[in-house]
């Protein structure tokens, strides 16, 4: 995912003490692409070795087991996604724009005919090794915390309109984005994601707040057309 870094110090899995070598990075790159297109259970070390033109033994030198490789994938993805969120915080000052850029992270992955790495892995959660399950939870927790903070800022500024607690709306938004990516991929139609994401923002009053009108004491928002 062309992505950004919040700090993941709390409850984080222990990270590797040294940065990966060029060979390890190449392995992670291929493995990430395979997970994002096939899923964790849809590839083996033989697939990675074939794409890199190396032996399976050389893969085991860097990652002794597939479970270790999977854990490293999640840690790297979590760090990159966190960096993307940090960049959004730096570049966008308004909560509305932050959410639009957040949706853009998912769109950039989908446009490359891939899925969110952790979204794909979540579908296989029951079959994953325990360390990978923990890593997935940390990824989604970090996203929920970031979204909650943005939503709370938007409420205080009068940009967003919703009644439930911000953390609950954050969970709904995160789950909806991950889910609609799967639907769009199933149909081979990215526009399904674009339209659904536009509705999610419109439901928050986040699409065009300057055009909101007061009617019978309630704010209304222009919603995107259905396709």
N, C-alpha and C positions, 0 to 999 in steps of 0.2 A: 504494500500500500504506500503510495508516495506520501509518506507521512512524517509527524512532529514530536518536545518532551516534557510531560509533567514529571514531577519527582515521585518515584515509586519506592520510597524508603520504608514505609510502614508495611509490616507483614510480608515484605517481598521475599521471594525465594533467593537464596544465596547466588550471586552472579559469579561468572568465571573471573578468576583473578587477573587474567591477561586477555587482551583483545585477540580475536580469532586470527589465525594466519590466513594468507591469501587462499590456500587450498581449502581450509575450513570454510571460509567465506563463500567460495565457489560451490561447495557442497550444500551450504545453507541456502544459497540462491536457488539452486535446482530443486532442493527439497521443498522450499517455500512455494515455488510455482506448482509443483506436483500436488501439494496439499490443497492449494487454492483452486485447483482444477479437478482433482480426483478425490481428495480427501485423504486422511491419514492412513486408512486401511486400504487405499487404492494404489499404493506403490510399495516397492521394496528397494533394498539397497542395490539390487541388480539393475533397476531402472535408473537410479542415479549414476551408477558406475558406467552404464551404457552411454548416457548423455555426456558424461565428462571424459569418456575414453580411458578410464582407470580401472583397477581391480577392486573387488569388494573388500579385499584385505586392507587396501589403502584407506577406504572409508572408515573401517573399524579402528584404524589407528587414530583418527581424529574424533570419532564418536563411536564408542565401544558397542553401543546398542542403539536400536531405533528409538527406544524410549528416551535415551540421552539426547539424541538428535532432536526429537520432538520437543523436549524441554527447552533446548537451546533455541529452537525456532520461536517458541512462544516468548521467551525472554527478549530476544532481539526485536520481535514484532512489537512487543509491549513498550520497549524503549523507543523505537521509532515513532510509534503512534503517540506516545507521550510527548516526544519532541515536536510533533506536528501540532499538538494542542497548545504547547508552549508558544509556538510560532503564531498561532491564531490569537492568543492572548496579547502578543506583542503588536501584531499588525492591525487587529480589529478592536476598536474601543467600544462599539455598541453591541449589546447582547444579540440584537437581530442579525447583525453581520457575522458575529461569531457562529451562530447556528447555521447560517448559510454556508460558511466555510467548512464547518463540521460535516454537513451533508456532502460537500464537495469532496471530502476525503473518500467517502464511500463511492461516490460517482466516479472518481479517478480509477478506483480498483475495478469497478464494473466495466468501465470503458475499455479496459485491457483484457476483458473476457476472463476475469478472475473473480473470486469471492473474498470477503474478509477472512483472513487466515483463522482467526479465533471463532468466527461465525461458523465456518466449515467444521472446525474441530468440535464445537459445541454440539453439533448434530451427532457426533460419535462419542459423546462424553462418557457414556457407560462402559465403553470398551477401551478407554484411554488409561495409561498408567497413572497412579495417584499424583506424582509430581506434576504431570501435565494438567490434570484436573485442577490442582491448586493454582497453577499459572493462569489458566483460563479465568478462574474466579477473580484473580487479582486484576486481570485485564478489564473485565467488565465492571468491577468495582471502581477502578480508576476512571473509567468513562462516565459512570453514573455520578461520581463526585464532581467531575468537571461540568457535566451537564446541569447538575443541581445548582452549582454556583452561578452558572450563566442564567438559568431560569430565575433564580432568586434576584439577580441583578435586574433582569427584565421586569419582574413584578414591581420592584421598588421604583423603577423608572417609569412605570406605566406603559411600557412597551408591550408586555405580554399580559394576557387575560386568561386565567384559569383559577379554579377554586381549590383543587386538591393540593396537598403538600408538594413542594417542588421536587423532592426526591422520588415521589411516586410518579410524577409526570416525566421525570428523567428516565425511569425504568421503562415506561410505556414508549417513549421516544426511541430509546436505544433498541428495545425489542422490535419495534415496528420497522426501523431502518434495516436491521439485520434480516428480518423476515421478508421484507419487500424485495431485498436483493435476491433472495432465493427464488421468489416468484418471477421476477424479471428475467432471471437466468433460465428458468424453466421454459419460458415462452420465447427466449432469445430476443427480447424486446426491452432494451434499456429505458424506453420512454415510460414504461410502467413504473419504473423507479422514480423517474423525474416527476411524474404527475402525483404519485403517492406522497413523495417528499414535500411537494408544494402544498398539498392538503395539510400535512402535519404542521408546517409553518403557519399556514393560514389559520388553523385551529388555535394557534397561540396568539393570533393577532400579529404575527411576525412578518407577513409578506410585504404589506405596504401600510404601516401604521399611520403615515401621514394622510392616507386616504380613508381612514376609518371615519364613520359617521355615527352620530348618536341618534338612536331611534327608540322612542318609548323608554328612554332611560337605559338602554342596552347598546353596547358597541357592536357594530356589524363589520364584517370584513369581506372583501371581494374574494371569492373562491375561484380557483382555476377551473376551466371547463373540463368536463369528463371526456375521455376518448373512447 
